[in-house]
Amino acid sequence: MNWLTFLPARPRVTWWDLLDILVVSFFIFQVLKLIRGTRAVQMAFGGAILAALFYVSQWGHLQTIGWLVRTFAGYIVFVLVVLFQGDIRRALAHLGRAPFFRYFSDDRPVEESIEEIVVAAGMLAGQRIGAIIAVERQIGLRSYIEGGIPLDAELTYDLLVSIFQPTSPLHDGAVIVQENRLAAAACFLPLTVNPKLSKELGSRHRAAIGLTEENDSVAIVVSEETGKISLVSDGQIERGLDGEALRKRLQSLVLLRKTARRRKARKAQYS
């Protein structure tokens, strides 16, 4: 009955305590998501076994086991840093790309991504190599990314050009750009069923129109037959764009809309 007399003496739970619990729970959940499917899962099980051994040694007065666990625990941090330095870098980068921090980031990465896409589209058009590049905006394209070949690579024009080379195993399908990175390649998009479209439009153009009819993404299409560059948004296609026109349209559709969303979010935060 001692625990009943102890309950009234406990400090009152405040909103700050609940916030503390929620923040810790969120970070634990994110850590579990990051290590899922990696070798860190086995390391986590090993750490759990060590913790269980420590408590068993305390409960059973096993001095030797307790001493071994305490001695080894002092080196665990250094072992984790050495073994998982790559995973730690990716985890920190993933945290930095979280939606909360996007409102405080500048627009240089977006401008650089637009420039890489424009250069790649110009090079592909000059060589008459067909391509389709989908840029995610507010509505996610996760279902299409999971259906392709995951890349999660830095967005560069030379990588885009190499992907769409006819000899590349990834050239058949679309590339999806997510958060200024190449999320996946060889992604298959839904074809539009609009009967009013011109019969001159091939499967790439119809796939780009079909995708943008379902969400707010932007698609850039390079025609293999004519070498012309097209931009598709909201199911509407603009054909025959040059590099400068494509750059301006991408800036208005991707860069300016992102800036407007960020300003709107800040205004709602302080209102």
C-alpha positions, 0 to 999 in steps of 0.5 A: 500500500506504500504506492497508494500513499506515494501517488498524492505526493507526485508532482502535477502533470503539466502541458510541458510534460506532455510536450516533452513526452510527445517530442521524445516519442517523435524522435524515437519513432523517427529513429525506428523508421530510419533503422528499419530494414538496415543492419542497425536493427541487429545492433539495436537488438544487441544493445537491448540484450546488453541492457537486459544483461545489466539489469539481470546482473543487478538483480542477481548480484552477478558482479562479473557480468555487471562489470563486463557490461559497464566496461563495454558500455563506455566504448559503445558510442565510439563503436556506433560512430565508426560503424554507422557514420554513413547512416548517421550522415543520412539521418541528419540529412533526412532530418534537415529535409523535414517539412518543418525546416523547409520554411526556413530554407532559402531558394538556392537549391530549387534554383539550382535544380531548375537549372540542372533540369533545363540544361538536361532537357536542352541536351536531350532535345539536341540529341533527340532523346526522349525523356520525361521528368516529373517534379513533385510539388505539394501532393506527394508522388510516393506511389509512383516512386515506389513503382520505379527504381529508387535512386535518392541521388543528387540532381545533376544534368549529366545524371539525367542525360545518362539515365535517358540514353537508349542504352541505359536500363533506366531510360524506359519510364519517367524520372521523379524529382522530389525535394531537389533530388532524383527520387526514382527512375523508370517510373511508369505514369498513368496515361490520360484518357482525354479524347480531345488530345491531338493524335500527334502526342505520344505515350510520354506526353500522354503519361505526363498529362495523365500524371498532372491531371491527378495531382499538382506535379509538373512534367517536362517531356522531350520528344524523341521524334521532333526534339521539342521540349514540352511542359505539362501542368494541371493537365495542360501541355505547352509545346515547343519551349526553348531553354529560357522559356522552360526556365521561366515556367519552372520558376513560376510553377515551382519556385514562386509557388514554394515561396508563396506557400512559405510566406503563407505559412509564416503569416498564419504562424504569426497571426 
